[in-house]
Amino acid sequence: MSEPIARREIFSKVLGSAALLSAAAANAEVDYAGVGFLGGSSTIDVNNANIRVYIKLPGMYPNAAGKLVSNAPYKNAGEMYSKCKFTAAESAAVKKYETRFIFLEPKPEYIIDNINNGLYR
């Protein structure tokens, strides 16, 4: 004579197998095409770059760079200037490097830590 199986045990096995069979693959973007513009080249993606990228540009860090990353995203340079409200000195520094800036589509995974990426000395 076989032992009766408890309802809870059957229920848990059915739910467990349903969860296992219905699990879908994560659709993560592995390679971001604009990663080179996040500080690894002379061209900078203003919408996705971290504030530390601007340390390499004399006159940009911390004031102008802080305004740039705080007010992003931008569609173009004109919108950048109108949103940031730079002082005369900050505006001159930004103008100096303006030809190196591009405005790619903002990516949430890069915008979330554009001010503080958790790297400390």
Secondary structure as GFF3:
##gff-version 3
##sequence-region A 1 121
A	DSSP	alpha_helix	7	22	.	.	.	ID=ss1
A	DSSP	three_ten_helix	35	38	.	.	.	ID=ss2
A	DSSP	beta_strand	44	45	.	.	.	ID=ss3
A	DSSP	three_ten_helix	51	56	.	.	.	ID=ss4
A	DSSP	alpha_helix	63	71	.	.	.	ID=ss5
A	DSSP	alpha_helix	77	84	.	.	.	ID=ss6
A	DSSP	alpha_helix	88	97	.	.	.	ID=ss7
A	DSSP	three_ten_helix	98	100	.	.	.	ID=ss8
A	DSSP	beta_strand	101	102	.	.	.	ID=ss9
A	DSSP	alpha_helix	108	111	.	.	.	ID=ss10
###
